[in-house]
Amino acid sequence: MNTTTIDNQTGQEVVPASALDGVRRGRIFAFLVDYLIVMLLCIPAAIIVFVLGIPTLGLAWGLFPFLIPAIAIAYVAITMGGEAQATIGMRMNGLRVNKLGGGRVDPFLAGMHHLLFLVIQTFGVLLPLLITFFSSKKRLLHDILLGTYVTRS
């Protein structure tokens, strides 16, 4: 469902205000749901890494620091890059991700979306959240850098 039109004077994509209602709040709840799912997916992966560490004399245990980010990026790439264009948490909150100018978000872009989110979070949570109050379409910093935005589905 494409809820956008193109402004003839500016050539900019126009998103109706109704499509952006509650997006910030929905993204927060979606984040919490998605990270609960990621943590649940990490349990069997952690068991596998632990068991693999025994015959490798602990070498496989070096994968533990990368386990959560790798599973989170894979989860977002598969779900957000899929048919629904949304993670499970986003679907539960009635959200979907869109590319500026139309088109679908592919799994690579979805994975990059989450990777960039993780990188930005290393600089603090406040900056990306403040930007959403000043950006068009209530976009976060990683949305702006990748040319995406989130709307109600």
N, C-alpha and C positions, 0 to 999 in steps of 0.2 A: 504494500500500500504506500504510494508516494503522496505525502501530504504537502509537498512543496510546489511553489510556482517560481517563475523567474520574473523579476522586476524589469520591465522594458526600459526604464530610464537608466538604471544603474547596472543592469546585467547580473545583479546579485540574487542569490537564492533566497526566497522569502518563505519562512516557516510560520504557520499560524500560531498565535499565542496559545491556543488550546492544546496544541501538540507538545508544548513545553511545560504545561502546568504540572507541578509536582515532580519534575525530572530530578532535581537535586535530592529531594527526600527519597525518591525511588532508587536512585543510584546508591545511596548510603545503605538502604536495606538490602539491595541486591548484592552489594559488596559483602555484607555480613553473611548472607545465605551462601554465596559462592565460596567464601573462605571456609565455612563449615564443611561444605562439600569437598573442597580441596584437602582439608585436614583429614576427613574420613578416607579419601583416596590415598593419603600418605601412609596410613596404618599398614596396609598390606605391602606397599612399596618398601617401607622401613623394615618390615620383617624379612623381606627378600634380601635387602642390602645387608642386614645383620647376618643372615644365614650365609650369604656369599662371602662375608668377611672371615668366616671361620676357615674355609679351605685356602683362602688367599692370604692367610696370616695377617688379617686386618687391613689389607690393601683396599678392599671394596668399601671399607668404612669411610674412606675419604670422599665417598659420594654423598654422605649425609648432609653437608652444608648446601648442596645443590638440589637436594631432593624436593623441598617445598617449592622453590621457584620454578624448577623444571616441570613439575606436575601442574602448577598453576598456569604456566604459559601454555602447556599442552591442552589443558582443560578449556582455557579461553579460546585458543586457536580452533579447537574442534566445535565448541558450542557457538561462539560469536561469529566464527567464520562459516557456520553451517546455514541451513535453510532458513531458520528463524531469525538469524542475524542478532541473536541475543543469548546470553548465558542463561542458565536455569534460574538464577536469582533475578535477572532482568525480566525474564518471561513472567515470573511470579509477581513482579511489580508493574507489569504492562509496559515495558520499555523495549526499545530496539535501537541498534546503532545504524547510522546512515553515513554514506560518504557524501561530502560536498559535491554538488554537481550530478548526483545520482550514481547509480552503479551499486554493485554488491560489495560487501566487505569479504575478502577472501581469507582463508585460514592464515596465510602469511601476514597480512595486514592486522588481523585480529591478534596474532601472537606478538607482533611488534607493538601493538597498542598496549598490551599488558606489560611487556618488557620495558617500554618507555615509562609506564606508570610506576613500575618498581624502581627504576633508576631515579625518577623525579622524587619518589618518596624518600630516597636516601638524603635528600637535601631538606627534608622536613615536610610535614603534612600541611602546614598553613599556606604556603605559597600556591600550590595547585588549587586549594579550596577558595582562596581569595580571588583568584583569576575568574572563577565562574560568575562572580557578581558583576564583573565589568566586561565580560566577553559576550559576543552575540550568541544566541542559541544556547546560553547557559553552559558553554563548553569548558572543560577542564584543560589544563596546559597540554597534556598529551593528546587530547582531541584536536586542539589548535595545530600542534606540530604535525599531526598525521592527516589532517583534513577530514575529520569525522565529527559527528554530533549525535546526541541521543535524543529521541523523541518518544512520546507515547505511541504504542503500537496500535 
